[in-house]
């Protein structure tokens, strides 16, 4: 059979390729003594005899072998079709015979078969059209002709018809190969249904599937985003007497990961590292995603480094998956590094890349970086989704980027992207934090016209806005509106009301106390004890302790800060100290003081202004007691206020404390090398404390300090799944 096929190969009259052996008789200049030499001048990978009778073509076996190993095989050309280097014969390129021999090589024939595949891809999926095209091959086809043609096709309909055509006319030595390459066409088109039907046909015809069959159908399921199907087919392999190879196992890391069987995927990955399997970029991307979903962001980076170490090249999916993971990890600096590597490796950012960067920078409040990405997207004409616009606007609200937010909002509307409730919420928050009442109200009206009802976040923003503008009646009206909408006030909403009280004139506090009592009866009772100056010290502390036990840990510090601020505004220093002491006992405040052999420090960064002033008062009294008891002070004493300022104001703790320390004539001076630190020496501190003692240890006075509240709830609360 092989001899006959080889002979047909050499004598086929088809116009698609030149007869291979005509060269021996076509040249009138060739002498009989040179015939052997001229026949050996071939550069194509055919194992020919030196006589006119060609006895064997090794190309066929080579194709069969490679196709069996991998359905993705690149079929033979003039450079890589032989089974050994001995199959090649050197041809002098300067010889006048070289061009003729090149035309007769398998390169030319292979190219002509590829053209046949292209014709089949573009033809109508009918038996008549397919037969008309393939009949041009003549009646002397060989097995690898069929393999080469179908392997280069991408139309599943005509590929199936071509398979039928070849099946009726050829006797295949290894029929599984032609089925594998046909299944490969279905994989290209992500048509798992046709691949499965073809598999059933193989079994009906008695064709035994091999590893290439399963690897092709598995990868088809992966590409079709059907990982459960991939797992199902993988687990069928043993029933056909097949053992998965490392390539198949590597593919299953991806399939198990996508199917949600994380334990199995990671187990295979551990085995892959031990046995040094070859893992593709898609599988590495899935592993990065698995680690990211589980919150193991260091694992994401480790996989990325291992990927580079084994020589696997990241693709766009890898980079985008890794950027997204770093965004959820709130590691924007690593996202920047990975993005730079991506650009240096010649990749052009896609929409997914920009979206991942925006989320990474937006969540971490890297404002300038996020705006750079946004403007680059606009310059390239890349449209943003409503979610990405909302991510930017939420970031602007948190950072106080008022003008930038207005610009983004206008561009969002002009781009045809409809704002949603989160969009309006962010804009109302921004205007509310800036105390721009009319703009906040106008945005609320625009929100209502768009068909969105205000939710608790919007109403919290408005209450904050009216509170900053000391429009107490509007605060009460908005609170009543919330109740009319059937919204139940939560702890954070109550915290906002409590914060508004710290900015409200004393004569109007009772109005807000009524609202707070309706929202939270325990909080309302504690507030009324304060503003009515009723209740003993013990009773007040007990009620406050019960209050803190009843609220969530995420709002305890904010409640305590606001209550102390309210005490300071009402000149109730003893109650402020009681609350600070309670906060320390309940560990609401931690690590306010630190002591070492060289320095004692007071740390105020997490406190509101009123709470910070109260803590300063307590600390100075503690220092006085230490000196009185004969305890040695360290060489340095320091107050750490932090160097931050409120995003919607130029004021912060450092600025207020600088003027307040001067008023107290305290010898603390700002450290030029450490912003937010005020330091003094032991000698200066002892001298100052002694002078206070001689004046009767005067208590600190807060009446001269204009309290500019650094509001705990200035940022309107957003749910944990918000953009």
C-alpha positions in Angstrom: 0.0 0.0 0.0 2.8 2.4 0.9 4.6 1.6 -2.3 1.5 2.3 -4.3 0.8 5.6 -2.6 4.3 6.7 -3.1 4.1 5.8 -6.8 0.9 7.7 -7.1 2.5 10.6 -5.4 5.2 10.7 -8.1 2.9 10.3 -11.1 -0.2 12.3 -10.2 -1.3 14.5 -13.1 -3.0 17.0 -10.8 -2.4 20.6 -11.8 -2.2 21.5 -8.1 1.4 20.2 -7.8 4.3 19.1 -10.1 5.0 15.4 -10.7 7.9 14.7 -8.5 10.0 12.3 -10.7 9.6 13.9 -14.1 12.9 15.6 -13.5 14.7 12.4 -14.2 13.5 12.2 -17.8 12.7 15.8 -18.7 16.1 17.1 -19.2 17.8 16.2 -22.5 21.3 17.1 -21.0 21.2 14.5 -18.3 23.6 11.6 -19.0 22.8 8.1 -17.7 25.9 8.3 -15.5 24.5 11.4 -13.9 21.0 10.1 -13.3 21.7 8.9 -9.8 23.4 12.2 -8.9 20.5 14.4 -10.2 18.0 12.4 -8.3 19.8 13.0 -5.0 19.8 16.8 -5.4 16.3 17.0 -3.7 16.1 19.2 -0.6 12.5 18.1 0.3 12.2 15.5 3.1 11.4 12.4 1.0 13.4 9.2 1.5 13.7 8.3 -2.2 15.5 5.5 -3.9 18.1 6.4 -6.6 16.2 4.6 -9.4 13.1 5.7 -11.2 11.1 3.2 -9.1 10.4 5.1 -5.9 9.8 2.5 -3.1 8.9 4.5 0.0 7.9 7.9 1.2 8.8 8.4 4.9 6.9 11.7 5.0 3.6 9.9 5.5 4.8 8.1 8.6 6.3 11.3 10.0 3.0 13.2 9.6 1.1 10.3 11.2 3.5 10.2 14.1 3.4 14.0 14.8 -0.4 14.2 14.4 -0.9 11.4 16.8 1.2 13.2 19.4 -0.5 16.5 19.1 -3.6 17.6 17.2 -2.1 21.1 17.0 0.8 19.8 14.9 2.3 22.0 12.2 2.4 19.6 9.3 5.6 19.0 7.4 7.3 21.4 5.2 10.6 21.3 3.4 12.5 21.9 6.6 11.1 19.6 9.2 9.4 16.6 7.7 12.0 13.9 8.2 12.6 11.5 10.9 16.3 12.1 11.0 18.9 14.5 9.6 20.0 11.8 7.2 16.8 12.4 5.2 18.1 15.8 3.9 20.4 16.1 0.9 22.3 19.2 0.2 21.5 21.1 -3.0 23.8 23.7 -4.4 21.7 26.9 -4.6 23.8 28.1 -7.5 23.0 25.1 -9.6 20.6 25.7 -12.5 18.6 22.7 -11.3 18.0 24.2 -7.9 14.9 26.3 -8.9 13.3 23.3 -10.6 13.9 21.1 -7.7 12.5 23.7 -5.3 9.2 23.7 -7.3 9.0 19.9 -7.0 9.7 19.9 -3.2 7.0 19.3 -0.6 7.0 23.1 0.2 5.2 23.7 -3.1 2.9 20.8 -2.6 2.1 21.8 1.0 1.3 25.4 -0.1 -1.1 24.1 -2.8 -2.9 22.0 -0.2 -3.2 25.0 2.1 -4.9 26.9 -0.8 -7.3 24.0 -1.2 -8.2 24.4 2.6 -8.8 28.1 2.0 -11.1 27.3 -0.9 -13.1 24.9 1.3 -13.4 27.4 4.1 -14.9 30.0 1.8 -17.2 27.6 -0.1 -20.8 26.8 0.6 -21.3 23.9 3.0 -22.7 21.5 0.4 -21.5 18.1 -0.7 -21.5 19.3 -4.3 -19.2 22.3 -3.7 -16.8 20.4 -1.5 -16.6 17.5 -4.1 -16.0 20.0 -6.9 -13.0 21.5 -5.0 -11.5 18.2 -3.8 -11.9 16.5 -7.2 -9.2 18.8 -8.5 -6.8 16.7 -6.4 -7.3 13.8 -8.8 -7.9 10.2 -7.9 -4.4 9.5 -6.6 -4.6 11.2 -3.2 -2.6 10.0 -0.2 -3.4 10.0 3.4 -1.4 13.1 4.4 -3.1 15.2 1.7 -6.3 14.8 3.7 -4.6 15.5 7.0 -2.8 18.6 5.7 -6.0 20.1 4.1 -8.3 19.6 7.1 -5.6 20.6 9.6 -5.5 24.0 7.9 -9.3 24.5 7.8 -11.4 26.6 10.1 -15.0 26.1 8.7 -16.6 23.3 10.7 -19.3 22.6 8.2 -17.1 22.1 5.2 -14.5 20.4 7.3 -17.0 17.7 8.2 -18.0 17.3 4.5 -14.3 17.0 3.6 -13.8 14.3 6.2 -16.7 12.3 4.6 -15.2 12.8 1.2 -11.7 11.5 2.2 -13.2 8.7 4.3 -15.0 7.3 1.2 -11.9 7.4 -1.0 -8.9 6.7 1.2 -7.9 3.8 3.4 -6.3 5.4 6.4 -3.5 3.6 8.2 -4.3 5.6 11.4 -7.8 6.9 11.0 -7.7 8.6 14.4 -5.4 11.3 12.9 -7.9 12.5 10.4 -10.6 12.7 13.2 -8.2 14.5 15.5 -7.5 17.3 12.9 -11.2 17.6 12.2 -11.9 17.9 15.9 -9.2 20.6 15.9 -11.4 22.6 13.5 -14.3 22.4 15.9 -12.0 23.6 18.6 -11.0 26.7 16.6 -14.7 27.5 16.4 -15.4 26.6 20.0 -18.0 24.2 18.9 -18.0 21.6 21.6 -21.3 20.0 20.5 -19.9 19.1 17.1 -16.7 17.8 18.7 -18.7 15.5 21.0 -20.8 14.2 18.1 -17.6 13.5 16.1 -16.3 11.6 19.1 -19.4 9.4 19.1 -18.9 8.8 15.4 -15.3 7.6 16.0 -16.5 5.1 18.5 -19.3 3.8 16.1 -16.7 3.3 13.4 -14.4 1.5 15.7 -11.8 4.2 15.8 -10.0 4.2 19.1 -9.4 7.7 20.5 -5.9 8.6 21.7 -4.4 11.3 24.0 -4.5 13.9 21.2 -8.2 13.2 20.8 -8.9 14.0 24.4 -6.5 16.9 24.6 -8.2 18.5 21.7 -11.7 18.0 23.1 -10.6 19.2 26.5 -9.1 22.3 25.1 -12.3 22.9 23.1 -14.3 22.8 26.3 -11.8 25.2 28.0 -12.0 27.6 25.0 -15.8 27.4 25.1 -15.7 28.4 28.8 -17.2 25.1 29.8 -14.7 23.9 32.4 -17.1 21.4 33.9 -17.3 19.7 30.6 -13.5 19.6 30.4 -13.4 17.9 33.8 -16.0 15.4 32.6 -14.0 14.5 29.5 -10.7 14.3 31.5 -12.2 11.8 33.9 -13.3 9.6 31.0 -9.8 9.0 29.8 -9.0 6.0 32.1 -12.1 4.2 30.7 -10.4 4.2 27.3 -7.2 2.9 28.6 -5.4 6.2 28.3 -3.2 7.9 30.8 -3.0 11.8 30.7 0.3 13.2 29.9 1.8 16.3 31.5 0.3 18.6 28.8 -3.2 17.3 29.5 -2.6 17.6 33.3 -1.4 21.2 32.8 -4.6 22.0 30.9 -6.7 20.5 33.7 -5.2 22.9 36.2 -7.0 25.6 34.3 -10.1 23.5 33.9 -10.4 22.6 37.5 -9.7 26.1 38.5 -12.5 27.5 36.3 -14.8 24.8 37.4 -14.4 25.9 41.0 -12.4 22.8 42.3 -9.6 25.0 43.7 -8.1 22.2 45.8 -7.7 19.9 42.8 -6.3 22.7 40.7 -3.7 23.7 43.3 -2.8 20.1 43.9 -2.1 19.6 40.2 -0.1 22.8 40.2 2.1 21.6 43.1 2.7 18.4 41.1 3.4 20.4 38.0 6.2 22.3 39.8 7.7 19.1 41.1 7.6 17.2 37.8 8.4 20.4 35.7 5.4 20.1 33.4 5.0 22.6 30.6 2.2 25.0 31.6 0.7 27.5 29.2 0.0 31.2 29.8 -3.8 30.6 30.0 -3.3 28.1 32.9 -0.9 30.5 34.7 -3.6 33.2 34.3 -6.2 30.9 35.9 -3.8 30.2 38.8 -3.3 33.9 39.4 -7.1 34.3 39.4 -7.5 31.4 41.8 -5.1 33.0 44.3 -6.7 36.4 43.8 -10.2 35.1 44.5 -9.0 33.4 47.7 -7.3 36.6 48.9 -3.8 35.2 48.6 -2.3 38.1 46.6 1.3 37.1 47.4 0.4 33.8 45.8 -0.6 35.7 42.6 2.8 37.4 42.5 4.6 34.1 43.2 2.9 32.4 40.2 3.8 35.4 38.0 7.5 35.1 39.0 7.4 31.3 38.5 5.9 31.8 35.1 8.7 34.0 34.1 11.3 31.7 35.6 10.2 28.7 33.5 10.2 30.8 30.3 6.4 31.0 29.8 5.6 34.4 28.3 2.7 36.3 29.9 -0.1 37.4 27.5 -2.7 40.1 27.9 -5.0 37.9 29.9 -2.1 37.2 32.4 -1.3 40.9 32.8 -4.9 42.0 33.1 -5.7 39.2 35.7 -2.7 40.2 37.7 -3.5 43.9 37.6 -7.0 43.2 38.7 -5.7 41.1 41.6 -3.4 43.9 42.7 -6.3 46.3 42.5 -8.4 44.2 44.9 -5.3 43.8 47.1 -5.1 47.6 47.2 -1.5 47.4 46.0 -1.4 50.1 43.4 2.4 50.4 43.5 2.7 46.8 42.3 0.0 47.4 39.7 2.2 50.2 38.3 5.3 48.0 38.2 3.4 45.2 36.4 1.9 47.6 33.9 5.4 49.0 33.2 6.7 45.5 32.5 3.7 44.9 30.2 4.5 48.0 28.2 8.2 47.1 28.1 7.4 43.7 26.7 5.6 45.3 23.7 2.0 44.9 24.7 -0.6 47.5 23.9 -3.1 48.2 26.8 -6.5 46.9 26.2 -9.8 48.0 27.7 -9.4 45.3 30.3 -5.9 46.7 31.2 -7.2 50.2 31.6 -10.2 49.0 33.6 -8.0 47.0 36.0 -5.7 50.0 36.5 -8.7 52.4 37.1 -10.0 50.0 39.7 -6.6 49.5 41.3 -5.8 53.3 41.5 -9.4 54.2 42.4 -9.8 51.8 45.3 -6.4 52.8 46.7 -7.2 56.5 46.1 -4.2 57.1 43.8 -6.0 60.1 42.4 -3.4 61.4 40.0 -2.6 58.0 38.6 -6.3 57.2 38.1 -6.9 60.5 36.3 -3.9 59.9 34.0 -5.3 56.5 33.0 -8.7 58.1 32.5 -7.4 60.8 30.2 -5.4 58.3 28.2 -8.5 56.3 27.6 -10.4 59.4 26.4 -7.5 60.3 24.1 -7.6 56.9 22.5 -11.4 57.0 22.2 -11.9 54.1 24.6 -15.4 54.3 26.1 -15.8 53.8 29.9 -18.6 51.8 31.5 -20.9 53.2 34.1 -19.1 51.2 36.7 -15.7 52.7 35.8 -17.2 56.2 35.8 -18.6 55.5 39.2 -15.2 54.2 40.4 -13.6 57.5 39.4 -16.4 59.6 40.9 -16.3 57.7 44.2 -12.5 58.3 44.3 -13.0 62.0 43.7 -15.6 62.1 46.5 -13.1 60.5 48.9 -10.2 62.8 47.8 -12.1 66.0 47.5 -11.6 66.4 43.7 -14.6 68.6 43.1 -13.7 70.1 39.8 -12.4 66.8 38.4 -15.6 65.1 39.5 -17.8 67.7 37.7 -15.7 67.3 34.5 -16.0 63.5 34.6 -19.7 63.6 35.2 -20.2 65.9 32.2 -18.1 63.7 30.0 -20.0 60.7 31.2 -23.3 62.2 30.1 -21.9 63.4 26.8 -20.5 59.9 26.0 -24.0 58.5 26.1 -23.4 56.6 29.4 -26.4 57.0 31.7 -25.7 58.0 35.3 -27.2 55.6 37.9 -27.9 56.1 41.6 -24.3 55.6 42.6 -23.3 58.4 40.1 -25.6 60.9 41.7 -24.7 59.7 45.2 -21.0 60.5 44.6 -21.8 64.0 43.2 -24.1 64.8 46.1 -21.4 63.6 48.5 -18.8 65.9 46.9 -21.1 69.0 47.0 -22.2 68.2 50.5 -18.7 67.8 51.8 -17.9 71.2 50.3 -21.1 72.6 52.0 -22.4 73.7 48.5 -26.0 73.4 49.4 -27.5 74.6 46.2 -25.4 72.3 44.0 -26.2 69.3 46.2 -29.9 70.1 46.0 -29.7 70.6 42.2 -28.0 67.2 41.9 -30.7 65.6 44.0 -33.4 67.1 41.7 -31.5 65.7 38.7 -31.4 62.4 40.3 -35.2 62.4 40.9 -35.8 63.5 37.3 -33.7 60.5 36.2 -36.1 58.2 38.1 -33.9 57.4 41.1 -35.2 57.6 44.7 -32.7 59.0 47.3 -31.3 56.2 49.4 -29.7 56.3 52.9 -26.3 57.3 51.5 -27.8 60.3 49.6 -29.8 61.5 52.6 -26.8 61.1 54.9 -24.8 63.4 52.5 -27.6 66.0 52.6 -27.8 65.9 56.4 -24.0 66.4 56.5 -24.3 69.3 54.0 -27.1 71.1 56.0 -25.2 70.5 59.2 -22.0 72.1 57.9 -24.1 75.1 56.8 -25.9 75.1 60.2 -29.3 74.7 58.6 -30.7 72.6 61.5 -34.3 72.7 60.3 -33.3 71.2 56.9 -31.5 68.5 58.8 -34.7 67.6 60.7 -36.7 67.8 57.4 -34.3 65.4 55.7 -34.4 63.0 58.6 -38.2 62.9 58.5 -38.0 62.3 54.7 -35.9 59.3 55.4 -38.5 57.9 57.8 -41.3 58.6 55.2 -39.4 56.6 52.6 -39.4 53.6 55.0 -35.6 53.7 55.4 -34.4 52.5 58.8 -31.5 54.6 60.2 -28.4 52.5 60.9 -25.4 53.2 63.2 -23.5 55.1 60.5 -26.5 57.3 59.8 -26.8 58.0 63.5 -23.1 58.8 63.6 -23.6 61.4 61.0 -26.5 63.0 63.0 -24.2 62.9 66.1 -21.5 64.6 64.1 -23.8 67.3 62.9 -24.6 68.1 66.6 -20.9 68.9 67.1 -21.3 71.8 64.6 -24.7 73.0 65.8 -25.4 76.0 68.1 -26.2 75.0 71.6 -29.7 76.5 71.4 -30.7 74.1 68.6 -29.2 70.9 69.9 -32.6 69.7 71.3 -34.0 69.5 67.8 -31.3 67.1 66.7 -31.5 65.2 70.0 -35.1 64.3 69.2 -34.0 62.9 65.8 -31.2 60.9 67.3 -33.6 59.4 70.0 -36.0 58.2 67.2 -33.1 56.6 65.4 -31.3 55.1 68.4 -32.9 55.3 71.8 -29.7 54.5 73.7 -27.6 57.1 71.9 -30.5 59.6 72.3 -30.5 59.0 76.0 -26.8 59.6 76.4 -27.0 62.7 74.3 -29.8 64.1 76.4 -27.8 63.4 79.5 -25.1 65.6 78.1 -27.1 68.5 76.8 -29.4 68.6 79.8 -26.4 68.2 82.2 -28.3 65.6 84.1 -27.2 62.4 85.7 -24.3 61.6 88.0 -20.9 60.7 86.7 -21.4 57.0 87.4 -24.8 56.9 85.7 -23.4 58.7 82.6 -20.4 56.3 82.3 -22.7 53.3 82.7 -25.1 54.5 80.0 -22.2 55.3 77.7 -20.7 51.8 78.2 -24.1 50.2 77.4 -24.2 52.3 74.3 -20.8 51.1 73.1 -21.7 47.5 73.7 -24.8 47.9 71.5 -23.1 49.3 68.4 -20.8 47.8 65.8 -17.0 48.0 66.2 -16.7 49.9 63.0 -18.5 52.9 64.5 -17.4 52.9 68.1 -14.4 55.2 67.7 -16.5 57.6 65.6 -19.3 57.7 68.2 -16.8 58.2 71.0 -15.0 61.0 69.1 -18.2 62.8 68.4 -19.5 62.6 72.0 -16.2 63.9 73.3 -16.3 66.8 70.7 -19.8 67.6 71.9 -18.6 67.7 75.5 -15.7 70.0 74.6 -18.1 72.3 72.7 -20.3 72.4 75.8 -17.3 73.0 78.1 -17.8 69.7 79.9 -14.2 68.7 80.3 -14.9 66.2 83.1 -17.4 64.3 80.9 -14.9 64.4 78.0 -12.3 62.8 80.2 -14.8 60.2 81.4 -15.5 59.3 77.7 -11.8 59.2 76.9 -11.1 56.9 79.9 -14.0 54.7 78.9 -12.6 54.5 75.3 -9.3 53.4 76.7 -10.8 50.7 78.9 -12.9 49.3 76.1 -9.9 49.5 73.7 -11.8 51.9 71.4 -8.6 53.9 71.6 -5.3 52.0 71.5 -1.7 53.0 71.8 -2.3 56.7 72.6 0.9 56.8 74.7 4.2 55.2 74.2 7.3 55.1 76.4 10.9 54.3 75.8 14.1 55.1 77.6 14.7 58.1 75.4 11.3 59.4 74.6 7.7 59.6 75.8 5.1 60.3 73.1 1.4 61.1 72.7 -0.2 59.8 69.5 -3.3 61.6 68.3 -3.6 60.8 64.6 -6.8 58.7 65.0 -8.6 61.2 67.2 -11.0 64.0 66.4 -10.0 67.5 67.5 -12.0 67.5 70.7 -10.8 64.0 71.6 -7.2 65.0 70.8 -7.4 68.1 73.0 -8.8 66.0 75.8 -6.0 63.4 75.5 -3.5 66.3 75.6 -5.1 67.5 78.8 -4.9 64.0 80.4 -1.3 63.5 79.2 0.0 66.8 80.6 -1.6 66.0 84.0 0.1 62.6 83.9 3.4 64.2 83.2 2.8 66.6 86.2 2.1 63.6 88.4 5.2 61.8 87.2 7.4 64.8 88.1 5.7 65.2 91.5 6.3 61.6 92.3 10.0 62.0 91.5 10.0 60.0 88.3 12.6 61.0 85.8 11.4 62.2 82.4 13.2 61.0 79.3 15.4 63.2 77.2 12.6 63.9 74.7 8.9 64.3 74.9 6.8 64.3 71.7 3.2 64.8 70.4 2.4 63.2 67.1 -0.7 64.8 65.4 0.1 63.4 61.9 0.6 65.7 59.0 -2.7 65.1 57.2 -5.4 67.6 56.7 -9.1 67.2 55.8 -9.5 66.8 52.1 -12.3 69.5 52.0 -10.4 71.9 54.3 -6.9 73.3 54.8 -7.1 72.5 58.5 -5.8 69.5 60.4 -4.7 68.6 63.9 -1.2 69.8 63.3 -2.3 73.4 62.5 -4.7 73.6 65.4 -2.3 72.2 67.9 0.5 74.5 66.8 -1.6 77.5 67.8 -3.0 75.9 70.9 0.4 74.9 72.3 1.6 78.5 71.8 -1.5 79.7 73.7 -0.6 77.3 76.6 3.0 78.6 76.4 4.0 74.9 76.2 7.7 74.4 75.1 6.7 72.0 72.2 7.9 73.0 68.8 7.3 71.4 65.4 10.1 69.1 64.3 11.4 70.3 60.8 12.4 66.7 60.0 9.2 65.0 61.0 6.0 66.7 59.8 3.3 66.5 62.4 5.6 65.9 65.4 6.0 68.5 68.2 9.0 67.9 70.4 10.5 69.3 73.6 13.4 68.4 75.9 13.2 67.1 79.5 14.6 70.3 80.9 12.1 72.5 79.1 9.2 70.3 80.0 10.1 70.1 83.7 10.5 73.9 83.8 7.1 74.4 82.2 5.3 71.9 84.4 6.8 73.5 87.5 5.5 76.9 86.4 2.0 75.4 86.0 2.3 74.0 89.5 3.2 77.3 90.9 0.1 78.7 89.4 -2.1 76.1 91.0 -1.9 73.5 88.2 -4.3 75.4 86.0 -6.4 73.1 83.9 -6.3 73.5 80.2 -9.0 75.8 78.8 -10.9 75.0 75.6 -13.1 78.0 75.6 -10.6 80.0 73.5 -10.1 77.3 70.9 -12.4 77.6 67.9 -13.1 73.9 67.3 -12.9 73.1 63.6 -14.2 69.6 63.6 -12.4 67.0 61.5 -15.6 65.1 60.9 -15.5 61.3 61.3 -18.4 60.9 58.9 -17.5 63.4 56.3 -17.2 60.7 53.7 -20.6 59.2 53.2 -20.7 55.5 54.0 -20.7 53.3 50.9 -21.7 49.6 51.0 -18.9 47.1 50.8 -19.8 46.1 47.2 -20.0 49.6 45.9 -17.8 50.7 42.9 
